[in-house]
Every structure is written in structure tokens, then in C-alpha cells.
Amino acid sequence: MIADKWLKLGAAMFLSIGMLAACGGGGGNENDSNENEEEENEQNENEEENESEENEDDSDD
């Protein structure tokens, strides 16, 4: 009886771990993608600021 319980528990744990591995774990990838998007947005903003400063420098001539 106890062995059956452990067998079922082991099988359930094995299947659960397999599903987590196949689906990517615990959602850690979502945070990474958000951080990457924020970094890209900051880089784009910095590039836009640099371009506007260059245009101001050109108009001073």
C-alpha cells in the first residue's frame, strides 16, 4: 500500500518536471524579454537625442 503511494507520487513528480521543462520552467523568460525591450527603448531614445543634438549643432553654423 505504501509502495503504491510512493510509486504514484514519483510518477506524478516525473510528469510534472517533464511538463515544466517542456514549457520553459517558471516564466523567467517573460522577465528577460521585458528587460530586453526596456534596454532597446532606452537605446532608441538615446539615439534620437543624439540626432536632435546633431541637428541643433548644424543649425548654429
C-alpha positions, 0 to 999 in steps of 0.5 A: 500500500505504501509502495503504491503511494510512493510509486504514484507520487514519483510518477506524478513528480516525473510528469510534472518536471517533464511538463515544466521543462517542456514549457520553459520552467517558471516564466523567467523568460517573460522577465528577460524579454521585458528587460530586453525591450526596456534596454532597446527603448532606452537605446532608441531614445538615446539615439534620437537625442543624439540626432536632435543634438546633431541637428541643433549643432548644424543649425548654429553654423 
